[in-house]
Each structure stands twice: as C-alpha cells, then as structure tokens.
Amino acid sequence: MTEENLPDDLRELYQDLILDHGKHPRNFRALPEANCEALGHNPFCGDKLTLYLTVNDQGRIEEAAFQGSGCAISTASASMMTEMLKGKSAVEARRLFDYFHALCTDESAADKSALDEEDVARLQALAGVRRFPIRVKCATLPWHTLQAALNPSAVKKVKTE
C-alpha cells in the first residue's frame, strides 16, 4: 500500500507521528562516548545536524543520538532514525537507508524484503515527502549523515544539494 492509497485516518496518524517527533525529538543530545560521528548540512534550507553513534566490537549500533537545528521533517526523520538504529548492524542500517531513500525518491525501487516490518511501517510515515520534492532533502539528510558516520573514517561532513 502506497502512502497515496492510505486511508485518511492512517495518513492522519502518520502526520501526528511526524509532528510528535518534530516537536519532541527522541535521542536529541550529544553522545560523548560515540565512536562514529558525522556532520550533515543542507545549505539550501539551513538544516544542520551532528549524528553520534556508539558501535560495539561486533559492529552493532548500541546508541544513536543527534543534535542540530532543522525543520520539523528533518528533526522527525533524525529522531525516528535514531530510535530504529539501536541494536542494528551497519549492514542492517545501510538496508534501512536504501529502503528509505528509495521510498522518498522512487518507491518502485524500495525493497523491504530484508527489513523488519515495524521499521517499514515507521518509515512509511515519512514517505509523503515524495509528493514535495523540496522536502525530500530534509527527510533524507539524517540518513545521508548516517551513511557518512558508518564509513571507517572519523568525522565526516555531508551536504545535501
């Protein structure tokens, strides 16, 4: 079921979820013990965020947090992402990125076969940005920043242009 085909009550629930995460972001803090960090910036609208990850020796994300300033969509996306990342491996996190990016840009390419159903349902809440191309960069900025944070190098800077 695509976002456009959702019943009005489910679409409203998704909008409420985005508003809640935008106004009351989860994991919005510095993470001094982070061993992966990346900076994301969308110069077009001014959204900026720092993503912090603590990845254990087995490659699992134990903790995820972010700080920064941005619109409600960017903040909600970062908040939801940090909740979903905990306990995931880097490979699982990259699959989430691939699915979410496709969901926002080309839904037909979105492969959810290797994903948890709950994560897929949560990401559907942000799928509506596809109808507003200018907002896609807002929603995907945290996810592009995640890609940079998972690279083996120390601190990365990401720009979505």
LINGI-V541577 format. One record per pair of residues at least 24 apart in sequence whose C-alpha atoms are under 10 Angstrom apart, sorted by the first residue. I is the first residue (numbers start at 0). J is the second residue. Records with the same first field share a line. If there is no record, write none. Layout:
BEGIN
I: J  J
END
This chain:
BEGIN
0: 123
1: 102  106  123  126  127
2: 102  106  123  124  125  126  127  128  129  130
3: 126  127  130
9: 124
10: 123  124  127
11: 124
12: 124
13: 120  121  122  123  124  125  126  127
14: 124  125  127
15: 124
16: 75  79  121  124  125
17: 71  72  73  74  75  76  78  79  121  124  125
18: 71  72  74  75
19: 71  75  78
20: 71  72  73  74  75  76  77  78  79
21: 69  70  71  72  73  74  75  76  77  78  79
22: 70  71  74  75
23: 71  74  75  78
24: 65  66  71  74  75  76  77  78  79  81
25: 63  64  65  74  75  77  78  79  80  81  82
26: 51  62  63  64  65  66  77  78  79  80  81  82
27: 63  64  65  66  67  74  77  78  81
28: 63  64  65  66  67
29: 63  64  65  66  67
30: 62  63  64  65  66
32: 62
33: 61  62  63  64
34: 148  153  154
35: 60  63  145  147  148  149  150  151  152  153  154  155
36: 63  64  65  144  145  147  148  149  150  152  153  154  155  156
37: 65  141  143  144  145  146  147  148  149  150  152  153  154  155  156  157
38: 65  66  67  140  141  143  144  145  147  148  154  155  156  157  158
39: 67  140  141  142  143  144  145  147  148  155  156  157  158  159
40: 67  68  69  137  140  141  143  144  156  157  158  159  160
41: 69  73  136  137  139  140  157  158  159  160
42: 158  159  160
43: 133  136  137  158  159  160
44: 69  70  133  134  136  137  159  160
45: 69  70  137
46: 70  73  74  136  137  140  141  158  159
47: 73  74  137  140  141  157  158
48: 73  74  77  140  141  144  156  157
49: 77  141  144  145  148  154  155  156  157
50: 77  81  141  142  144  145  147  148  154
51: 81  144  145  148  154
52: 81  84  85  145  148  149
53: 85
54: 85  86  87  88  89  149
55: 86  88
57: 88  89
58: 86  87  88  89  90  149
59: 84  85  86  87  88  89  90  91  92
60: 84  85  86  87  88  89  91  92  149
61: 85  86  87  88
62: 86  87
63: 145
65: 141
69: 137
70: 134  137  138
71: 137  138
72: 125  128  134  135  136  137  138  139  140
73: 134  135  136  137  138  139  140  141  142
74: 137  138  140  141
75: 125  137  138  141
76: 122  124  125  137  138  139  140  141  142
77: 137  138  139  140  141  142  144  145
78: 141
79: 118  121  122  124  125  141
80: 118  121  122  141  142  145
81: 141  142  145
82: 118
83: 117  118  121  122
84: 118  145
89: 145  146  149  150
90: 149
91: 115
92: 142  145  146  149
93: 142  145  146  149
95: 119  122  142
96: 139  141  142  143  145  146
97: 142  146
98: 122
99: 123  125  126  138  139  142
100: 126  135  136  138  139  142  143
101: 126  129
102: 126  127  128  129
103: 127  128  129  130  131  132  134  135  136  138  139
104: 128  129  130  132  135  136  139
105: 129
136: 160
END
